[in-house]
Amino acid sequence: MFKKTSSVEYLKYGEVYTDNDVLNDPSRIKYFLPVRTQALIYMYEADEDIYLRCQEGFCLLVISGELDKKSFQSFVIHRVIKIRKGLYFNFISLSTRAILEMSFTENAHIQNRFFNEEYRYQHILPRLHIRELVAYYYNVRGANYSFPGERQQFWEFTYVDSGVFYTEVDGVMYTLKGNQCIFYAPGQFHKQHTENESCSYMTAIIDMEASEEYISNLKNRVFTADRETKKAIDSFVASDSKQSVYDKEMMILSLERTILNILKGTEHITNKVASTPMQQKFENELLEEIVLYINENICSDFNVEELCKKFTLSRSSLQALFRNNIGVAPKEYISNLKLKKSKALIRESKYTISQIAQMLGFSSIHYFSRKFKQKFGINPTEYANTIL
């Protein structure tokens, strides 16, 4: 999620105001700064406090106490804000352009401070888009089926439901089994056949545009669908059985989700699919019980070994259950939940930082503070002060 300057995290760098009085002070100079920048090579530094608001468009404030790209924090400018003197700051436009209304004294000095490596904001833009679902069908082929081959102008996605499927793409042979899939790019010549057993598979013909990186990662590979990819494929099939125009849109969205999950799997360890629907149901119910227990006992002193004992699981089974369904190890899940709970306890203002660290089972207040800052970018005492 984007952070706004009206969030408590920003109070480390300045203040927020609900009216424009500080901007309209006649003793201060008013300046309008157009912002079109998408990348930064320097930061501003002022020897006095600077007041500003975003008059037009959307603008991101990049700010830090150090001239080090790794320490930069970013906030969407919301309401009138003050930037404390001595900090490093600059702006990136989230819209086509933005205009900032700034206010400072006549004696203020604002200097440019250059740093070594460019800081660039990565806009959230689609890199894959299905223009049209041209055709789709389910094929059941007997043993010794042979398709001589074709070359066409669209992308073709083939997902094997059962059996063994052989395909030759530009002279290279690939073998697909159940729960595996392959993409044929526009212009790629491909043949298909079965051997000693039958095969069933789904094919979708897609008019699609994608970035060069995505295209490169999709071509000439066999993919095994993980849990999330299988869910997307199931959603595609389920939407096909419905008649609403919205469900037809959902088919396209499900295909895009399928492809993106496959691409994501080329970079990260994927979540394994349960071997049967009954196994998946069992995993879901067991995980729900464990997560509920963790939430109810988050202020109790327990560890992963005790969880294994309570739910009669080996440590490796518990690890696999969490990683395959949540994507994190149980120890990390518990730690994240404890830190989230600590923020809630700090907001209540009933306990000291030391008491909260002890309540949540941290070995020391120093360890708690370090973990808190790693997670939220601010230590517990600073967080408490921003609330006060």
Kinemage of the C-alpha trace (Angstrom):
@kinemage 1
@onewidth
@group {chain A} dominant
@subgroup {mainchain}
@vectorlist {calphas} color= white
{ca met a 1} P 0.000 0.000 0.000
{ca phe a 2} L 1.084 3.575 -0.649
{ca lys a 3} L 1.787 5.637 2.460
{ca lys a 4} L 0.335 9.144 2.660
{ca thr a 5} L 1.816 12.123 4.427
{ca ser a 6} L -1.261 12.040 6.679
{ca ser a 7} L -0.132 8.664 8.082
{ca val a 8} L 1.684 8.411 11.413
{ca glu a 9} L 4.854 7.214 9.682
{ca tyr a 10} L 5.319 10.662 8.134
{ca leu a 11} L 5.469 12.419 11.517
{ca lys a 12} L 9.081 11.314 11.720
{ca tyr a 13} L 9.843 13.860 8.986
{ca gly a 14} L 7.371 16.692 9.554
{ca glu a 15} L 3.796 17.642 10.379
{ca val a 16} L 0.396 17.648 8.677
{ca tyr a 17} L -2.239 20.395 8.709
{ca thr a 18} L -5.947 20.319 7.898
{ca asp a 19} L -6.127 23.945 6.685
{ca asn a 20} L -4.092 26.247 4.445
{ca asp a 21} L -3.256 28.940 7.029
{ca val a 22} L 0.469 28.171 7.127
{ca leu a 23} L 0.650 28.482 3.328
{ca asn a 24} L -1.167 31.813 3.310
{ca asp a 25} L 1.067 33.520 5.862
{ca pro a 26} L 1.859 36.908 4.182
{ca ser a 27} L 5.329 37.020 5.761
{ca arg a 28} L 6.407 33.975 3.746
{ca ile a 29} L 7.249 33.582 0.060
{ca lys a 30} L 4.870 31.481 -1.989
{ca tyr a 31} L 6.314 29.429 -4.847
{ca phe a 32} L 4.679 27.082 -7.365
{ca leu a 33} L 6.792 24.116 -8.458
{ca pro a 34} L 5.750 22.036 -11.518
{ca val a 35} L 6.739 18.382 -11.142
{ca arg a 36} L 7.128 16.000 -14.090
{ca thr a 37} L 10.100 14.024 -12.783
{ca gln a 38} L 10.071 10.220 -12.875
{ca ala a 39} L 13.655 9.665 -11.716
{ca leu a 40} L 15.823 11.509 -9.191
{ca ile a 41} L 19.554 12.191 -9.257
{ca tyr a 42} L 19.595 14.791 -6.477
{ca met a 43} L 17.679 15.791 -3.359
{ca tyr a 44} L 16.806 19.198 -1.949
{ca glu a 45} L 18.077 20.293 1.447
{ca ala a 46} L 16.619 23.358 3.222
{ca asp a 47} L 17.987 25.178 6.254
{ca glu a 48} L 14.427 26.098 7.310
{ca asp a 49} L 11.121 24.265 7.511
{ca ile a 50} L 9.267 24.062 4.194
{ca tyr a 51} L 5.455 24.037 3.925
{ca leu a 52} L 3.688 22.715 0.857
{ca arg a 53} L 0.650 21.022 -0.630
{ca cys a 54} L -0.127 19.407 -3.957
{ca gln a 55} L -2.281 21.924 -5.814
{ca glu a 56} L -2.758 19.816 -8.960
{ca gly a 57} L -2.313 16.140 -9.823
{ca phe a 58} L -0.752 13.468 -7.605
{ca cys a 59} L 2.758 13.773 -6.283
{ca leu a 60} L 5.094 11.489 -4.358
{ca leu a 61} L 7.391 12.970 -1.722
{ca val a 62} L 10.717 11.123 -1.456
{ca ile a 63} L 12.414 11.968 1.838
{ca ser a 64} L 15.246 10.810 4.091
{ca gly a 65} L 17.561 11.883 6.861
{ca glu a 66} L 20.496 10.536 4.844
{ca leu a 67} L 21.703 11.048 1.304
{ca asp a 68} L 21.510 7.320 0.665
{ca lys a 69} L 19.074 5.763 -1.796
{ca lys a 70} L 18.541 2.750 0.486
{ca ser a 71} L 17.148 4.978 3.244
{ca phe a 72} L 14.671 6.904 1.058
{ca gln a 73} L 11.022 6.788 2.128
{ca ser a 74} L 8.132 7.830 -0.109
{ca phe a 75} L 4.723 9.317 0.716
{ca val a 76} L 1.851 10.499 -1.454
{ca ile a 77} L 1.410 14.181 -0.563
{ca his a 78} L -1.922 14.551 1.230
{ca arg a 79} L -3.078 17.806 2.850
{ca val a 80} L -0.719 20.656 3.811
{ca ile a 81} L 2.563 19.359 5.194
{ca lys a 82} L 5.720 20.643 6.804
{ca ile a 83} L 9.132 19.214 5.909
{ca arg a 84} L 11.580 19.723 8.755
{ca lys a 85} L 14.803 21.568 8.013
{ca gly a 86} L 17.944 19.542 7.374
{ca leu a 87} L 16.174 16.625 5.692
{ca tyr a 88} L 16.749 15.512 2.106
{ca phe a 89} L 13.670 15.546 -0.121
{ca asn a 90} L 12.440 15.668 -3.706
{ca phe a 91} L 9.288 14.913 -5.672
{ca ile a 92} L 8.068 12.470 -8.318
{ca ser a 93} L 4.865 13.023 -10.272
{ca leu a 94} L 2.384 10.137 -10.167
{ca ser a 95} L 0.139 11.863 -12.701
{ca thr a 96} L 1.119 13.329 -16.072
{ca arg a 97} L 2.245 16.364 -14.149
{ca ala a 98} L 1.750 17.866 -10.715
{ca ile a 99} L 2.017 21.367 -9.277
{ca leu a 100} L 3.197 21.978 -5.719
{ca glu a 101} L 2.343 25.120 -3.785
{ca met a 102} L 5.279 25.847 -1.446
{ca ser a 103} L 5.847 28.387 1.300
{ca phe a 104} L 9.113 29.428 2.990
{ca thr a 105} L 10.801 32.520 4.407
{ca glu a 106} L 12.799 34.960 2.319
{ca asn a 107} L 16.014 33.888 4.062
{ca ala a 108} L 15.575 30.163 3.384
{ca his a 109} L 18.362 28.431 1.467
{ca ile a 110} L 17.417 25.351 -0.560
{ca gln a 111} L 20.332 23.466 -2.113
{ca asn a 112} L 20.652 20.522 -4.487
{ca arg a 113} L 22.480 17.510 -3.087
{ca phe a 114} L 23.484 14.990 -5.763
{ca phe a 115} L 23.840 11.276 -5.040
{ca asn a 116} L 25.567 8.524 -6.991
{ca glu a 117} L 22.803 6.218 -8.182
{ca glu a 118} L 19.538 7.253 -9.873
{ca tyr a 119} L 16.347 6.739 -7.855
{ca arg a 120} L 13.458 5.793 -10.142
{ca tyr a 121} L 9.824 5.254 -9.302
{ca gln a 122} L 8.322 2.172 -10.918
{ca his a 123} L 4.832 3.015 -12.136
{ca ile a 124} L 2.257 0.255 -11.788
{ca leu a 125} L 1.430 -0.422 -15.418
{ca pro a 126} L 0.102 -3.559 -17.143
{ca arg a 127} L 2.764 -5.491 -19.018
{ca leu a 128} L 0.335 -8.105 -20.259
{ca his a 129} L -3.085 -7.618 -21.815
{ca ile a 130} L -5.468 -10.046 -23.543
{ca arg a 131} L -7.268 -8.150 -26.298
{ca glu a 132} L -9.490 -11.058 -27.248
{ca leu a 133} L -10.182 -14.667 -26.348
{ca val a 134} L -10.392 -15.879 -29.946
{ca ala a 135} L -11.353 -19.505 -29.287
{ca tyr a 136} L -11.147 -22.172 -26.604
{ca tyr a 137} L -11.986 -25.864 -26.499
{ca tyr a 138} L -11.472 -29.096 -24.590
{ca asn a 139} L -9.837 -31.938 -26.501
{ca val a 140} L -9.901 -35.671 -25.783
{ca arg a 141} L -7.423 -37.573 -27.950
{ca gly a 142} L -6.997 -41.328 -28.118
{ca ala a 143} L -3.734 -43.254 -28.285
{ca asn a 144} L -1.552 -42.685 -31.345
{ca tyr a 145} L -3.246 -39.397 -32.287
{ca ser a 146} L -1.168 -37.158 -34.558
{ca phe a 147} L -1.613 -33.495 -35.604
{ca pro a 148} L 0.703 -32.555 -38.519
{ca gly a 149} L 1.231 -29.015 -37.298
{ca glu a 150} L 0.378 -25.371 -37.917
{ca arg a 151} L 1.646 -21.831 -37.571
{ca gln a 152} L -0.778 -19.020 -36.657
{ca gln a 153} L -0.929 -15.339 -35.766
{ca phe a 154} L -2.179 -15.700 -32.173
{ca trp a 155} L -0.862 -17.049 -28.887
{ca glu a 156} L -1.999 -20.573 -28.066
{ca phe a 157} L -2.185 -21.875 -24.500
{ca thr a 158} L -2.440 -25.646 -23.952
{ca tyr a 159} L -3.074 -27.147 -20.501
{ca val a 160} L -2.965 -30.929 -20.075
{ca asp a 161} L -5.689 -32.303 -17.812
{ca ser a 162} L -4.708 -35.991 -17.925
{ca gly a 163} L -2.528 -38.389 -19.879
{ca val a 164} L 0.715 -37.644 -21.708
{ca phe a 165} L 0.935 -35.070 -24.502
{ca tyr a 166} L 3.844 -34.659 -26.935
{ca thr a 167} L 4.447 -31.486 -28.904
{ca glu a 168} L 7.212 -30.352 -31.235
{ca val a 169} L 7.862 -26.598 -31.346
{ca asp a 170} L 10.233 -25.272 -34.002
{ca gly a 171} L 11.930 -28.654 -34.156
{ca val a 172} L 12.246 -29.202 -30.373
{ca met a 173} L 10.204 -31.975 -28.690
{ca tyr a 174} L 8.415 -31.372 -25.353
{ca thr a 175} L 6.515 -33.844 -23.155
{ca leu a 176} L 3.607 -32.674 -20.976
{ca lys a 177} L 1.807 -34.635 -18.282
{ca gly a 178} L -1.248 -33.819 -16.167
{ca asn a 179} L -1.265 -30.308 -14.652
{ca gln a 180} L 1.386 -29.053 -17.089
{ca cys a 181} L 1.035 -26.436 -19.823
{ca ile a 182} L 2.840 -24.789 -22.726
{ca phe a 183} L 2.511 -21.604 -24.786
{ca tyr a 184} L 2.949 -21.317 -28.555
{ca ala a 185} L 3.925 -17.790 -29.548
{ca pro a 186} L 2.584 -16.179 -32.743
{ca gly a 187} L 4.440 -17.597 -35.749
{ca gln a 188} L 5.795 -20.677 -33.934
{ca phe a 189} L 5.284 -23.902 -35.885
{ca his a 190} L 4.082 -26.722 -33.641
{ca lys a 191} L 3.031 -30.370 -33.999
{ca gln a 192} L 1.161 -32.532 -31.472
{ca his a 193} L 0.707 -36.253 -30.869
{ca thr a 194} L -0.039 -38.965 -28.311
{ca glu a 195} L 1.562 -42.392 -28.051
{ca asn a 196} L 0.309 -45.387 -26.078
{ca glu a 197} L -2.362 -43.680 -23.991
{ca ser a 198} L -5.141 -41.161 -24.428
{ca cys a 199} L -4.818 -37.514 -23.406
{ca ser a 200} L -7.239 -34.716 -22.552
{ca tyr a 201} L -6.257 -31.066 -22.655
{ca met a 202} L -7.650 -27.538 -22.894
{ca thr a 203} L -6.588 -25.106 -25.604
{ca ala a 204} L -7.168 -21.338 -25.647
{ca ile a 205} L -6.339 -19.143 -28.656
{ca ile a 206} L -5.480 -15.654 -27.407
{ca asp a 207} L -4.871 -12.283 -29.015
{ca met a 208} L -2.433 -10.940 -26.454
{ca glu a 209} L 0.185 -8.228 -26.070
{ca ala a 210} L 3.011 -8.563 -23.571
{ca ser a 211} L 6.400 -7.093 -22.738
{ca glu a 212} L 9.516 -8.590 -24.320
{ca glu a 213} L 10.570 -10.011 -20.954
{ca tyr a 214} L 7.215 -11.769 -20.522
{ca ile a 215} L 7.314 -13.152 -24.059
{ca ser a 216} L 10.824 -14.494 -23.527
{ca asn a 217} L 9.804 -16.213 -20.272
{ca leu a 218} L 6.700 -17.832 -21.808
{ca lys a 219} L 8.251 -19.288 -24.955
{ca asn a 220} L 9.774 -22.755 -25.359
{ca arg a 221} L 9.089 -24.009 -21.840
{ca val a 222} L 6.867 -26.512 -20.081
{ca phe a 223} L 5.245 -25.197 -16.899
{ca thr a 224} L 3.729 -27.102 -13.986
{ca ala a 225} L 0.697 -25.295 -12.553
{ca asp a 226} L 1.019 -24.442 -8.861
{ca arg a 227} L -1.917 -24.002 -6.500
{ca glu a 228} L -2.756 -20.406 -7.503
{ca thr a 229} L -2.408 -21.156 -11.222
{ca lys a 230} L -4.738 -24.141 -10.887
{ca lys a 231} L -7.301 -21.941 -9.106
{ca ala a 232} L -7.193 -19.468 -11.998
{ca ile a 233} L -7.672 -22.242 -14.567
{ca asp a 234} L -10.587 -23.646 -12.548
{ca ser a 235} L -12.111 -20.140 -12.453
{ca phe a 236} L -11.784 -19.906 -16.251
{ca val a 237} L -13.614 -23.223 -16.705
{ca ala a 238} L -16.307 -22.321 -14.145
{ca ser a 239} L -17.011 -18.956 -15.815
{ca asp a 240} L -17.465 -20.674 -19.173
{ca ser a 241} L -20.538 -22.526 -17.885
{ca lys a 242} L -22.326 -19.253 -17.068
{ca gln a 243} L -24.113 -16.968 -19.497
{ca ser a 244} L -23.600 -13.511 -17.985
{ca val a 245} L -21.535 -11.012 -19.963
{ca tyr a 246} L -19.598 -10.412 -16.742
{ca asp a 247} L -18.591 -14.063 -16.618
{ca lys a 248} L -17.165 -13.792 -20.139
{ca glu a 249} L -15.050 -10.898 -18.875
{ca met a 250} L -14.060 -13.081 -15.934
{ca met a 251} L -12.755 -15.707 -18.371
{ca ile a 252} L -10.290 -13.190 -19.792
{ca leu a 253} L -9.287 -12.026 -16.309
{ca ser a 254} L -8.811 -15.655 -15.226
{ca leu a 255} L -6.555 -16.284 -18.220
{ca glu a 256} L -4.485 -13.177 -17.453
{ca arg a 257} L -4.226 -14.326 -13.848
{ca thr a 258} L -3.175 -17.793 -15.034
{ca ile a 259} L -0.412 -16.368 -17.203
{ca leu a 260} L 0.819 -13.959 -14.533
{ca asn a 261} L 0.951 -16.749 -11.954
{ca ile a 262} L 2.980 -18.844 -14.374
{ca leu a 263} L 5.359 -15.930 -14.982
{ca lys a 264} L 5.637 -15.337 -11.259
{ca gly a 265} L 6.629 -18.974 -10.873
{ca thr a 266} L 9.619 -18.419 -13.174
{ca glu a 267} L 11.122 -16.111 -10.535
{ca his a 268} L 9.971 -17.551 -7.218
{ca ile a 269} L 9.465 -20.888 -5.517
{ca thr a 270} L 5.885 -21.856 -6.309
{ca asn a 271} L 3.255 -23.331 -4.029
{ca lys a 272} L 2.645 -26.992 -4.712
{ca val a 273} L -0.825 -28.181 -5.641
{ca ala a 274} L -2.467 -30.679 -3.300
{ca ser a 275} L -2.735 -34.025 -5.042
{ca thr a 276} L -6.523 -34.300 -4.610
{ca pro a 277} L -9.457 -31.988 -3.762
{ca met a 278} L -9.948 -33.952 -0.510
{ca gln a 279} L -6.328 -33.333 0.477
{ca gln a 280} L -6.722 -29.618 -0.255
{ca lys a 281} L -9.892 -29.492 1.868
{ca phe a 282} L -8.031 -31.185 4.726
{ca glu a 283} L -5.114 -28.720 4.436
{ca asn a 284} L -7.463 -25.719 4.410
{ca glu a 285} L -9.315 -26.884 7.532
{ca leu a 286} L -6.119 -27.762 9.406
{ca leu a 287} L -4.468 -24.456 8.514
{ca glu a 288} L -7.575 -22.565 9.637
{ca glu a 289} L -7.410 -24.287 13.046
{ca ile a 290} L -3.699 -23.526 13.448
{ca val a 291} L -4.022 -19.869 12.421
{ca leu a 292} L -6.997 -19.411 14.775
{ca tyr a 293} L -4.950 -20.903 17.629
{ca ile a 294} L -2.006 -18.603 16.876
{ca asn a 295} L -4.254 -15.518 16.801
{ca glu a 296} L -5.982 -16.424 20.069
{ca asn a 297} L -2.686 -17.129 21.836
{ca ile a 298} L -0.452 -14.485 20.290
{ca cys a 299} L 0.251 -12.982 23.738
{ca ser a 300} L 1.170 -16.395 25.139
{ca asp a 301} L 4.664 -17.824 25.138
{ca phe a 302} L 4.664 -20.622 22.537
{ca asn a 303} L 6.900 -21.696 19.675
{ca val a 304} L 6.836 -23.769 16.497
{ca glu a 305} L 7.738 -26.990 18.356
{ca glu a 306} L 4.698 -26.598 20.625
{ca leu a 307} L 2.472 -26.030 17.590
{ca cys a 308} L 3.754 -29.268 16.065
{ca lys a 309} L 3.018 -31.127 19.286
{ca lys a 310} L -0.473 -29.669 19.706
{ca phe a 311} L -1.551 -30.461 16.129
{ca thr a 312} L 0.404 -33.732 15.843
{ca leu a 313} L 2.551 -32.596 12.935
{ca ser a 314} L 6.224 -32.944 12.159
{ca arg a 315} L 8.141 -29.702 11.790
{ca ser a 316} L 8.643 -30.353 8.065
{ca ser a 317} L 4.888 -30.974 7.576
{ca leu a 318} L 4.022 -27.726 9.354
{ca gln a 319} L 6.602 -25.852 7.267
{ca ala a 320} L 5.161 -27.293 4.044
{ca leu a 321} L 1.574 -26.499 5.104
{ca phe a 322} L 2.398 -22.815 5.670
{ca arg a 323} L 4.669 -22.369 2.666
{ca asn a 324} L 2.305 -24.090 0.231
{ca asn a 325} L -0.788 -22.197 1.400
{ca ile a 326} L 0.431 -18.867 2.844
{ca gly a 327} L 3.874 -18.494 1.284
{ca val a 328} L 5.806 -17.966 4.544
{ca ala a 329} L 7.295 -20.204 7.213
{ca pro a 330} L 5.278 -20.588 10.455
{ca lys a 331} L 7.985 -18.828 12.491
{ca glu a 332} L 7.848 -15.804 10.159
{ca tyr a 333} L 4.029 -15.803 10.249
{ca ile a 334} L 4.043 -15.763 14.078
{ca ser a 335} L 6.697 -13.027 14.186
{ca asn a 336} L 4.756 -10.814 11.746
{ca leu a 337} L 1.558 -11.304 13.744
{ca lys a 338} L 3.320 -10.427 17.008
{ca leu a 339} L 4.694 -7.219 15.491
{ca lys a 340} L 1.252 -6.298 14.150
{ca lys a 341} L -0.206 -6.925 17.614
{ca ser a 342} L 2.517 -4.789 19.192
{ca lys a 343} L 1.396 -1.772 17.126
{ca ala a 344} L -2.153 -2.235 18.416
{ca leu a 345} L -0.908 -2.459 22.018
{ca ile a 346} L 1.225 0.670 21.610
{ca arg a 347} L -1.822 2.565 20.291
{ca glu a 348} L -3.778 1.553 23.402
{ca ser a 349} L -1.166 3.386 25.558
{ca lys a 350} L -1.800 1.007 28.486
{ca tyr a 351} L 1.625 -0.627 28.589
{ca thr a 352} L 5.261 0.402 28.349
{ca ile a 353} L 7.407 -0.761 25.433
{ca ser a 354} L 9.197 -3.162 27.789
{ca gln a 355} L 5.907 -4.654 28.971
{ca ile a 356} L 4.706 -5.140 25.389
{ca ala a 357} L 7.954 -6.860 24.388
{ca gln a 358} L 7.624 -9.184 27.394
{ca met a 359} L 3.909 -9.856 26.772
{ca leu a 360} L 4.601 -10.928 23.185
{ca gly a 361} L 7.485 -13.216 24.122
{ca phe a 362} L 10.428 -11.273 22.675
{ca ser a 363} L 13.724 -12.204 24.319
{ca ser a 364} L 14.637 -8.570 25.063
{ca ile a 365} L 13.402 -5.046 24.410
{ca his a 366} L 16.426 -4.471 22.150
{ca tyr a 367} L 15.541 -7.467 19.972
{ca phe a 368} L 11.907 -6.321 19.860
{ca ser a 369} L 12.940 -2.786 18.815
{ca arg a 370} L 15.217 -4.117 16.086
{ca lys a 371} L 12.518 -6.414 14.641
{ca phe a 372} L 9.917 -3.619 14.867
{ca lys a 373} L 12.127 -1.189 12.957
{ca gln a 374} L 12.978 -3.799 10.314
{ca lys a 375} L 9.261 -4.380 9.754
{ca phe a 376} L 7.868 -0.838 9.946
{ca gly a 377} L 10.861 1.477 9.359
{ca ile a 378} L 10.468 3.168 12.731
{ca asn a 379} L 11.316 2.000 16.257
{ca pro a 380} L 8.563 1.404 18.882
{ca thr a 381} L 9.359 4.535 20.891
{ca glu a 382} L 9.202 6.751 17.786
{ca tyr a 383} L 5.925 5.096 16.808
{ca ala a 384} L 4.490 5.758 20.281
{ca asn a 385} L 5.596 9.402 20.140
{ca thr a 386} L 3.909 9.955 16.770
{ca ile a 387} L 0.621 8.736 18.287
{ca leu a 388} L 0.989 11.013 21.294
